[in-house]
Amino acid sequence: MPDRHPRLAPRLRLKAGDAIAMGPGKAQLLELIQQHRSISAAARALKMSYRRAWLLVDTMNTCFQNPLVLTATGGSRGGGAELSEDGLKVLNLYRQYEKAVAERPELAELAALICDKSST
């Protein structure tokens, strides 16, 4: 029997002052930087401009005590990027936080109170 309540998906954003230090898009960008070892390759995977990706990385690096993304410029092998130790830790903690919130009983209670427009 299908679930009669719509599934709620929380989208968590962590703010540091006025800046969004971490959110779902930034977490995905970090994962792709770690996978591709490149900001530009991560941006391409997200169909995002390099400039936009760089601005997101810059915001994250500014919001945390230590940079989350470390970059290397040019040279014979070209540049590259990787997550710092703090970057890996922040990403892991953020994903754990997302999972914990998604599993909270209050979310199921809220879902039960939402009108499922797709069934009408």
C-alpha positions as CSV (number, residue, x, y, z in Angstrom):
1,M,0.0,0.0,0.0
2,P,1.5,3.4,-1.0
3,D,2.4,5.9,1.7
4,R,-0.5,8.3,2.0
5,H,1.7,11.1,3.3
6,P,4.0,13.1,1.0
7,R,7.7,12.6,1.7
8,L,9.2,15.8,3.1
9,A,12.8,16.5,2.2
10,P,14.5,19.0,4.5
11,R,17.0,21.3,2.8
12,L,19.3,22.4,5.5
13,R,21.4,25.6,5.3
14,L,23.9,26.6,7.8
15,K,24.4,30.4,8.1
16,A,27.4,32.2,9.4
17,G,26.2,35.8,9.7
18,D,24.6,36.7,6.5
19,A,26.5,34.1,4.4
20,I,25.3,30.5,3.8
21,A,28.3,28.6,5.0
22,M,26.9,25.2,4.0
23,G,23.9,23.9,2.2
24,P,22.9,21.0,-0.1
25,G,24.4,22.6,-3.2
26,K,27.7,23.4,-1.5
27,A,27.8,19.9,-0.1
28,Q,27.3,18.4,-3.6
29,L,30.0,20.7,-4.9
30,L,32.4,19.5,-2.3
31,E,31.7,15.9,-3.1
32,L,32.4,16.5,-6.8
33,I,35.6,18.5,-6.1
34,Q,36.8,15.5,-4.0
35,Q,35.8,13.1,-6.8
36,H,37.2,15.1,-9.7
37,R,40.1,16.8,-7.9
38,S,39.1,20.0,-9.8
39,I,36.7,22.9,-9.2
40,S,36.2,23.3,-13.0
41,A,35.4,19.6,-13.5
42,A,33.0,19.7,-10.5
43,A,31.3,22.8,-12.0
44,R,30.9,21.1,-15.3
45,A,29.3,18.1,-13.6
46,L,26.8,20.4,-12.0
47,K,26.3,22.4,-15.2
48,M,27.5,25.5,-13.3
49,S,29.9,28.1,-14.4
50,Y,33.4,28.0,-13.0
51,R,33.0,31.5,-11.6
52,R,29.8,30.4,-9.7
53,A,31.6,27.3,-8.3
54,W,34.6,29.4,-7.3
55,L,32.4,31.9,-5.5
56,L,30.7,29.1,-3.6
57,V,34.1,27.7,-2.6
58,D,35.3,31.1,-1.6
59,T,32.3,31.6,0.6
60,M,32.8,28.3,2.3
61,N,36.6,28.9,2.7
62,T,35.8,32.3,4.3
63,C,33.0,31.0,6.6
64,F,35.1,28.3,8.3
65,Q,38.2,28.7,10.5
66,N,40.3,26.8,7.9
67,P,39.8,26.4,4.2
68,L,37.6,23.5,3.1
69,V,39.0,23.4,-0.4
70,L,42.7,23.6,-1.2
71,T,43.8,24.6,-4.6
72,A,47.0,24.3,-6.7
73,T,47.6,26.6,-9.6
74,G,49.0,25.8,-13.1
75,G,52.4,24.2,-13.6
76,S,53.3,21.3,-15.9
77,R,50.5,19.1,-14.5
78,G,48.0,21.9,-14.4
79,G,46.1,23.0,-11.3
80,G,43.8,21.0,-9.1
81,A,41.7,21.1,-6.0
82,E,41.1,18.8,-3.0
83,L,39.2,18.9,0.2
84,S,41.2,19.8,3.3
85,E,41.0,17.7,6.4
86,D,38.5,20.2,7.7
87,G,36.6,20.1,4.4
88,L,36.2,16.3,4.7
89,K,35.1,16.7,8.3
90,V,32.6,19.5,7.5
91,L,31.1,17.5,4.6
92,N,30.8,14.4,6.7
93,L,29.2,16.2,9.7
94,Y,26.8,18.0,7.3
95,R,25.7,14.8,5.7
96,Q,25.2,13.2,9.2
97,Y,23.2,16.2,10.3
98,E,21.0,15.9,7.1
99,K,20.4,12.3,7.8
100,A,19.6,12.9,11.5
101,V,17.0,15.6,10.7
102,A,15.4,13.4,8.0
103,E,14.9,10.7,10.5
104,R,13.4,12.9,13.2
105,P,9.8,11.8,14.2
106,E,8.7,15.5,13.9
107,L,9.3,15.3,10.2
108,A,6.9,12.4,9.8
109,E,4.3,14.3,11.9
110,L,4.7,17.3,9.6
111,A,4.4,15.1,6.5
112,A,1.1,13.8,7.9
113,L,-0.2,17.3,8.1
114,I,0.7,18.3,4.6
115,C,-1.9,18.2,1.8
116,D,-0.8,15.9,-1.0
117,K,-1.6,17.9,-4.1
118,S,-0.5,15.1,-6.4
119,S,-3.4,12.9,-5.4
120,T,-6.1,15.4,-6.4
